[in-house]
């Protein structure tokens, strides 16, 4: 696997199909939460199917996420296996220093194993344990490279969104694209079954058991879970710098980095179009655009404490005032505004939340 090439392809997939991937991720995320994770498996399988179609240049719709509800039971079993593994690592994470290292190693690996296993279940109709074993076989072909790739995807697609000051909903579609490409490449690869020695499994089991008990002890007595934020930001800087070949410094107030033909960062660039209104009581969270912040295919995210309807009315009125042709649509509480002028077009998506409204603006030019 070529990490740099895959990252660039993930960004290209993100830019070309942002609105489709955004809506799919948003709806899948909401449904997974309100069903307490019961539908997480088939929804993840739907996201994978959508990603595979888009990566092959086929037409895909956000409703692809509903395509695998007939696989609810096997995907739920895979999800339960993930939850069990996550619970163990969460407990171990309470151990100072050691727990942080275990979490760092296990987190990306578990995420990749889960997505691969879901893919084998919905795409190749494997049984849960068979899919899980196949995923392990795939990951042990190039363990260090694949772990680094999964970590980088996690940083750019989710975990690092918080560090960089970008709303996670803006970067989640990139994570889906990156994991889809990994499945696409690994699922067709000839692999040698991973068969560790019995003694090795026994030692691993004993070590995991000791760490789990120690983690419980630290949790009960209130220690741990205070890994240094500065250490985390330093690690993110080193990993992104190593993967991109450029020096990147991630700070508390965010950063702007360039990866190939993609700019990622907090706040808005200086060349953000003046005729696209920015809601006056909104805070700019993050921005993803082309090389040197070029606007074609760019997206920006904001947050505001004002209600959706008030922000919706503001954008409709101000876009029309500034010469844009406007069309509106709604999916439940989600409100969307498409606007077009000359060779430029874009969309505003408004999503209500507990603490206010998330505003996402996408802009493309022909």
N, C-alpha and C positions, 0 to 999 in steps of 0.2 A: 504493500500500500504506500502510495506517495502522499504524505500528509499535506504538503503544500498545495499539490494539485487538487486534492479532495476539498480542502478549505476553500479554494478559489471556486470550484464547481458548486459548492454549497452556497456561496454568496451569489453566484450567477443564478442558481435556481431560486434563491430567495428574492432577488430583484425582479426576475421575469414573472414570478407568480406570487408576489407578496400578498395581494388582497385575498386570493384563494386560500393560501396557506394560513394567513392571519385569521380569517373567519373560521377555518377548520380547527385551528389550535384553540381559539377562543371558545368555541362551542364545545369542543371535546373537553377542555379544561373545566368549564362550568359544570358539564354533565358528570364528569368524574368526581368533582367535589360534592355535588348535591346528592349523588348516589353512594357517598362514602367509599368511593373507589371500586365499587362492584362492577361498574361499566368501564373501568380504566383499561382493561385488557382488550375488549373488542374495539374500543375507540382508538387505542394505540395501533391496533391492526389496521383500522381504517385510515389513520394518518400515514402508515407505511404504504398502503395501497395507493393512496393519493400521491405520495412522494415518488413512488416507482413510476406511475403514469407520467407525471410531470417531467421526471428525469429522462424518460424515453421520448419526450416531445409530444406525448399524447394529450388530449384534452381531458382535464380533470376538474371536478366540481367539489365544493366543500362538503356536499352531502355524501361523499365517498366514506366519510367517517362512520356511517351507519351500515356499511356493507357487510360487517362480520358479526352482527348480533346473534347469528345462529351458532357462533363459536363461543358463546358466553361462558360455558362451564370450563372448557379447556384453557381459555385465556384467563379466567378467574383463578384457576389452579396455579398458573404461572405467576400471576400477581401475588397470590398468597405466599408462594415460595420466595418472591422478592421481599415481601413485607417481613417474613421471618428472618431473612438475612440482614435486612436493614435494622431490625430490632436488635439483633446481636451486635452489629457495628455501632449502633447508637449507644448501647450500654457500655461497650468497650471505650467509646469516645470520651467517657467521663474520666478516664485515667489520664492524668497530666502527661503531656509530651507523647507518651506511647500511644494513647488513644487518638491523638491528632494524626499521627503517622498512619495508624491502621485505617482511619477514616479516609485519609488522602489516597491510600492505595485501593481500598475496597470500593469507595464511592463510584469512581468512573468505571471500574470493572463491572460492578453490579448493574449500572445503567446500560452498558453495552450488552451484557448477557441477557438482560430483560428484553431489550428491543429485538435482539436477534431471536430469542426464544419465541416471542410473540410472532415474529415474521415467519418462522418455521411452522408455527401452528396454523396461521391463517393463509399463508401463501403455499405451503407444501403439505398441509393437512397432517402434520406429525402430531403424535400424542405429547402431552406436556413434558414427561420425563425424557422422552426421545429428543424433543426439541431442545431441552436444557442441555443434554449431553452433547448434542450436535453443536450447540453454541460454545460450549467449553472446548470442544475439539477445534473449532474455528479460531477461538481466542488464543489457544496455546501454540498456534503456528508461528505467530510473531508477538509474543506476550507484551514485551516492553513497548514496541512500536504501537500496538493497538491500545495499550493503556494510555500512552501519551496522547494518542489521537482522541480517545474518549475524554480525557481530562481537558484537552483544549476545546473540544466541542462543548463540554460542560461549562467551561469558563466563558466562552463567547456566546453560548446559547442559553445560559441560565444563571449559573452561579456568579459569573463575572459581570452579568448585567447589573447586579446590585453594587459590585465594587466600582464599576465604571459610571454608575449613576444613571443607568438607562433602565426604563421599565422592562421587566422580564417579558411582558407580552410582545414587546417589539423584537426581541431576539429569539423567542421560542421557535418561530418558523425556521430560523437558521439551524437550530439544533435538530429539528425534525429532518431537514434536508441532509445534514451531515450524517446522521444515523442511518438514513435511508440509503445513502451511497455506500456506507460500510456494509449494510446487509446485502446490497446488490452485488458487491464484489466478493464478500466472504461466502455467500450462499451457493455460489457456483464453483467454489474452489475445492480441489481435491485435498482432503486433510487426512492425517494419520490419527486414529483414535487415541485420545489421551488416557493412558492407563498407569496411574501412579502406583508405586509399590505399596503393599499393605502397611509396612512399617512407617512409610512416609505419611500415610493417612492417619495412622495412630498418633504419631507425634503432632501432626497438625491439629487433631481433635483435642489432645491434651492441652496444647498451647492455647487454643481457642477457649477451652473450658476455664483455664486459669485466668485468662484475660477477662472473660465474662464475669466470673465471680469477683475479680478485683474491681471491674467497672461497677458492679452492683454496690460494692462496699463504698466506693467513692461517691456514687450517686446518693446513697443513704445518708452519708455524713456531710454531703453538701460541697464536696470539692470538685474540681475539674470543670470542664465545659467553658473554659475561659481562654481559649487559644488566642494568641496575640493577633489583633487585626493588622498591625503593621507587618507581621510575619506573613500573613495571608496575602497582603497586597504586594509584598516583596516577591513572594513566590509567583503570583500572577504575572508580575512584570517580567521575571526571568523566563517563564514558560512561553509567554506571548512573544518576547524578544527572540528566543531561540527558534520558535516555529516560523516567525516571519523574517528572520535575518535582519531585523531593525531594532534599534534600542527603543524600548517602550517603558515609560515610567507611569505607573498607576498610582494616583494619589487619592486622598480622601474626597476631594471635590471633583473627581472624575478626570478623564484624560481623553485625548483624541489620538487614535492610532490609525495607521494605514496598513492594510494587508492586500497586496496585489492591487487590484483596481477598486478597492473598497475602503471608504473612510468610516470609522466607527468612533463615536465619542459622546460626551455630555454637552448639553446646550445646543444652540443653533449656530450654523456657519454664518459668516458675514454676508454671503451672497444669497441667503434665503430670499425668495422673491417678495418684493414689496407689495405686489397686488394680491398676495395670498394672506388674508387676515390672520392674526394671532389673537386669540381671545385675551382681553386685557387682564383678566383675573386668573390667568393660567401660568403655571411654572413649567418652563422647558426642561424636560427630563433627559432626552437623548436624541441622537440623530445618526442615521446611517445613510450614506450617499456614495456616489461614485468617486473615482480618483480625484484628489484635490477638492473634495466636496462638490463635485459636479452634481447637478440637481436631477438629471434624468434617472428615474428609478429610485429616488430618495424617499426616505420616510422619517418623520419626526414625531415624537410623543410628548404630551403635556399632561399635567394633572391640574384640576381645579376643584374647589370645594362647592362650586355652584351646581345647581341641578341640571340634568341633561337637557330638559326642554328649553331652559333659558339660553344655554350654549348653542343648541340646535337653531333656535330662532336668530341668534346673533350671526351665525355663519351663513344661513340662507340669505338674510338681508344684506350682509356685507359682501358676500361673493357676487351677488347680482348687481350691487352698486358699483363694483369694480370691473364689471363687464364680463363676468363668467356666465355661461349657460349652466343652469343648476337642475339636477334631478335628485329626488329624495326617496328613501325607502326605509322600512323598519322591519326588524325581526325581534318581536317581543320588546324588551327594554333597549335593545341595541338599535341605534339610529345611524343611518349612513347618508352622506351627501356626496354625489358625484358632480364634478364641475369640469368645464371644458372651455378653452379659448384658443383659437388658432391651432397650432400644433401641440399645444400642451393640454394635459388633462390630469385630473387627480381625484382624490376622495378624502372625505373626513369621516372618521368612525368614532362614535361617542358611546362609551360603555360605562354604565353606572356602577359604583362600588360603595363599600361601607363608609369610606372617608371622602367620597366625592365622585368626580367624573374623570375617566381617562379619555384623552383626546389624541387621536392618531391621524396624521395628515400624510398622505402619499402623493407624490408628484412624478409624472412621466412626461417625456416629450418624444414625438415621432422623429 
